[in-house]
């Protein structure tokens, strides 16, 4: 059997998402399972090298974490240029800060590497499109992480839609977020990095989450025609990693209504300043003429038209209907793998075998566009249209 090694420069994976989702649960998990099996005669095997500015952060990942997960160490270096100059490295992956991404992508393009990166690709549409055009003109394979499409819940929604369960979809309602501690109160450290709350460092929940809502909505329900949005900085001060209190300059809550080309209304609320009393950190309700589905990150509950109760408004008596009854859980008929890992496997097949991959930097630019238009709507207090890129 041919084991085709694919060298991957993994840049900036010392952060929470890069370490857990991309390194441990994706690339190391693929190595642990024996690679990506193409057929009985070929396996694609990732061979990562970790790059970044801080060797003290890279070393534990390359040694302790790698040994624990796959029984051997990984290569690591603070010299990105040397890693890019190695012809064995075919892919450059970036999970660094948004404002640093353009410089890294430009270097990788000059080195002729296939490019895969986290979202958002930039904070402005013009810059996101420039990067997309840069890799396209160079003829390089490229992709942007759009992980939520492979979540078990959204795969189930896509299945229900294909089966005609919803009938005509009328509305989609999303609630996302949880309470992110400020770090100021005793024994309650912040669980997200401080740059997320500084606009000057590329932070803000609108630029973060609208990129997700764009690809989720457009892939599951259809193209977005127009939107109206509002954002706010609910918590004015937080404490950073060095223990200093800083002024929060980025929005930590955002509310939007997206109207699709077919007239479907999608409403998404996003906030780091809410406490959760719902099924999951993200819940999406899809209402149709024939049925409704309520999805978390993994599980989906459905109620058909025939099972819909008939409530009567009467606040003078206790509610006689338990509205949590009358819903059925969609079964897990297949095992669901990690969403990031699935997209990594598809990108590896794209690079090695030239299989189609449509989640490109240009697709990523559409997410940046939606966030930028959301900010425009908020600033100008009006509806805005979403032009095709």
Secondary structure, DSSP 8 states (H G I E B T S, - for coil): -EEEEEEEEEESTTSHHIIIIIIIIIIIHHHHTTSEEEETTEEEEEEEEEE-S-HHHHHHIIIIIHHHHHSS--EEES-HHHHHH-TTEEEEEE-S-HHHHHHHHHHHHHTT-EEEE-S-S-SSHHHHHHHHHHHHHTT--EEE--GGGGSHHHHHHHHHHHTT-SSSEEEEEEEEE-B---S-STT---SS-GGGG-GGGT--HHHHHHHHHHHHHHHHT--EEEEEEEEE----EEE-TTS-EEE--S-SEEEEEEEETTS-EEEEEEESB----SSSSEEEEEEESSEEEEE-SS-EEEEEGGG-------TTS-----TTTT-EE----S----HHHHHHHHHHHHHHH-------HHHHHHHHHHHHHHHHHHHHTS-EE----
